[in-house]
Amino acid sequence: MTWSSFWKYLRQHWMGLFGAFLSTLAAAYFNVQIPVSIGSITSVITTMVNAGEAITFKEYWERIKEPALRFAFVVASQAAASFATISILSHVMEGVAAKLRHDLFDAVQRQDIEFFEFHRTGELSKRINQDVQELKSDAKKLLNSGIKAVAQTAGVVQVLYGISPTLTASLGVGVSGIVLIGTVIGKMLKKHSIQANRESSACQNHSYESLSNIKTVRAFSAEDKHLESYDELGEIATLSARKLGYGIGIFQGLTNLALNGLVGGTVILGGSMVGSNQLSGGDLMAFLAAVQMLQKSLATVSQMLTVYMKMKIAGDQVFQFISLEPGRTVAEQDGKRIPHYKLIGNISFDDVDFSYATRPDDPVLKKFNLQMSSHKVIALVGASGNGKSTIASLLARMYDPSGGKITIDGVDIRNLDPKWLRSELIGYVGQEPALFTGTVADNIRYGKPDASDLEIEDAARRANCHHFISSLKDGYFTKVAERGSSLSGGQKQRIAIARAIIKNPEILIFDEATSALDNESEAVVQKAIEENFKNRMVLIIAHRLSTVKKAVQDIIHVVEGGKIVESGNHEELMRKRGVYFNLQNQQSSK
Ligand SMILES: Nc1ncnc2c1ncn2[C@@H]1O[C@H](COP(=O)(O)OP(=O)(O)OP(=O)(O)O)[C@@H](O)[C@H]1O
């Protein structure tokens, strides 16, 4: 963890932190005063007992009044200081954690799509929630108990030095040795801790993946298989966590051994100093009492070292991504926007090369060329895995090509403002539409945040979903369950289509967007799209040729092996008796 990064967040709350620091010191001071003031009361009682006289409560109170009131003051002040420390620290650290979560979520969300192919959702979600939470609570512990223990240690060392500089110096040598050994063990523990963290993440990812695909798991009756692999990962994680636990146990045990050894050593060395008249017996007793207090404080310091290690690991996870620069295609917000009156919408792919970052040696497109004129309905067809969706993703600038260029009206899309490109110019409806938590209306309004209820209803009618939405108990205000699980695939697709229609983009991409609809519904939706997008471009991607046949498309491009191998309308392509003809025959014979 880079401390300067964390400090940037803490600095914003410096007044609160300073207040917490002062109240921690005060709490430490009053902590030390509590046994002292109890001592004063006890000595009055001892004197009283030794005198052996019977006294009334009033007389008794008169005698202990002063130390008792001092005790009450010390205890009340200690309680107030503890309350202040904990409240201020909670206030400050909750603010720090909220800002960290915000910045981390923002940084992650702004990465290129490739980033999400390398990092799993479970891992990212753990960093944003669990690791920030751990960083916050560990930092709180350190700032509270850590500072208190260090302050108490400093106070006690001063007292010790006042009693015997020689004994204090020998104690110092012993403590330094312990700290040195502790540092070495600490480093080893850190390695274990990182490993334990990694293995617990793997476990978490597994459960996340299984639960988010629960329907598939259930359909294959694979619960036992998933539980088995979860247990396997769990066993590895448990083993690592146990090893870490043993390590921490050894560390704490050795620390206690060493600290108790220090007390023993002090008694023996102090005793010899008493023997040679270098120290009085009373001073040795006082020194030992103070060493016990030092021992307690040092034990807390050693616990805090463990907390510090955990905090550093959580911090590494958090700050690694917070400091990431925004992804290329998101960062360039200052790119060009083609003014509406100039926009025609002609698209050209010129010698485009592309391979996915996860499979760099497996190019999907090689010197790919395609010209698409605006105001047309264009279809890309071809067998699965031939690169149709990749072409759409490149156009929506989810990825950038590694060679060649894609232009809209002659402007390289890398020079266009990506936010404008995606939010205004291009509308994209994919095969698996994602719905968000909220109502049906909220999900349609996602395409145009300021849309009126009437506009929402209009878009829904065009997407052929008004009827089914109206039949729901709460109509447009029906809550959509997590990821739309309460709706059918076709219903989700129609809501996603309504969301794209309401956005009213110049170029509308339908990537297998009607694949879950029945024939009748698909025809209604396609007709509505063609009518509404007459003067724009609609790019329909399908491998089900019936989809394409129903659309009154101007041109069909057949994609095979990342290349356009045939182009024309349905009749022309059938006459060619080539790839399209074969696809058609294969599908109609099914
Ligand atoms: N995110 C990805 N990472 C790595 N490879 C990918 C990724 N997405 C697609 N591919 C690969 O790229 C190739 C083209 O896939 P693409 O999805 O573009 O094909 P498609 O023609 O649209 O197929 P479908 O009709 O099944 O959707 C395939 O070999 C596929 O395995």
The ligand as an SDF file (V2000), in Angstrom:
LIG
                    3D

 31 33  0  0  0  0  0  0  0  0999 V2000
  -14.3830  -11.5510  -24.9880 N   0  0  0  0  0  0  0  0  0  0  0  0
  -13.7530  -12.4270  -25.7630 C   0  0  0  0  0  0  0  0  0  0  0  0
  -12.5130  -12.8400  -25.4570 N   0  0  0  0  0  0  0  0  0  0  0  0
  -11.8590  -13.7350  -26.2530 C   0  0  0  0  0  0  0  0  0  0  0  0
  -12.3660  -14.2440  -27.3880 N   0  0  0  0  0  0  0  0  0  0  0  0
  -13.6030  -13.8680  -27.7370 C   0  0  0  0  0  0  0  0  0  0  0  0
  -14.3690  -12.9420  -26.9440 C   0  0  0  0  0  0  0  0  0  0  0  0
  -15.5620  -12.7550  -27.5540 N   0  0  0  0  0  0  0  0  0  0  0  0
  -15.5490  -13.5050  -28.6650 C   0  0  0  0  0  0  0  0  0  0  0  0
  -14.3780  -14.1700  -28.7740 N   0  0  0  0  0  0  0  0  0  0  0  0
  -13.9700  -15.0600  -29.8750 C   0  0  0  0  0  0  0  0  0  0  0  0
  -13.9930  -14.2990  -31.0710 O   0  0  0  0  0  0  0  0  0  0  0  0
  -14.5140  -15.0610  -32.1470 C   0  0  0  0  0  0  0  0  0  0  0  0
  -15.6880  -14.3000  -32.7810 C   0  0  0  0  0  0  0  0  0  0  0  0
  -16.7210  -14.2030  -31.8290 O   0  0  0  0  0  0  0  0  0  0  0  0
  -18.0380  -13.3610  -32.0870 P   0  0  0  0  0  0  0  0  0  0  0  0
  -18.8190  -13.3400  -30.8230 O   0  0  0  0  0  0  0  0  0  0  0  0
  -17.6870  -12.0760  -32.7050 O   0  0  0  0  0  0  0  0  0  0  0  0
  -18.7680  -14.2860  -33.1650 O   0  0  0  0  0  0  0  0  0  0  0  0
  -20.2610  -14.2350  -33.6850 P   0  0  0  0  0  0  0  0  0  0  0  0
  -20.1790  -14.4780  -35.1370 O   0  0  0  0  0  0  0  0  0  0  0  0
  -20.9450  -13.0020  -33.2550 O   0  0  0  0  0  0  0  0  0  0  0  0
  -20.8880  -15.4930  -32.9520 O   0  0  0  0  0  0  0  0  0  0  0  0
  -22.3810  -15.6760  -32.3820 P   0  0  0  0  0  0  0  0  0  0  0  0
  -23.3010  -15.7280  -33.5700 O   0  0  0  0  0  0  0  0  0  0  0  0
  -22.2980  -17.0050  -31.6950 O   0  0  0  0  0  0  0  0  0  0  0  0
  -22.6660  -14.5610  -31.4550 O   0  0  0  0  0  0  0  0  0  0  0  0
  -14.9030  -16.4110  -31.5680 C   0  0  0  0  0  0  0  0  0  0  0  0
  -13.8800  -17.3100  -31.8690 O   0  0  0  0  0  0  0  0  0  0  0  0
  -14.9640  -16.1720  -30.0870 C   0  0  0  0  0  0  0  0  0  0  0  0
  -14.5640  -17.3270  -29.3970 O   0  0  0  0  0  0  0  0  0  0  0  0
  1  2  1  0
  2  3  1  0
  2  7  2  0
  3  4  2  0
  4  5  1  0
  5  6  2  0
  6  7  1  0
  6 10  1  0
  7  8  1  0
  8  9  2  0
  9 10  1  0
 10 11  1  0
 11 12  1  0
 11 30  1  0
 12 13  1  0
 13 14  1  0
 13 28  1  0
 14 15  1  0
 15 16  1  0
 16 17  2  0
 16 18  1  0
 16 19  1  0
 19 20  1  0
 20 21  2  0
 20 22  1  0
 20 23  1  0
 23 24  1  0
 24 25  2  0
 24 26  1  0
 24 27  1  0
 28 29  1  0
 28 30  1  0
 30 31  1  0
M  END
$$$$
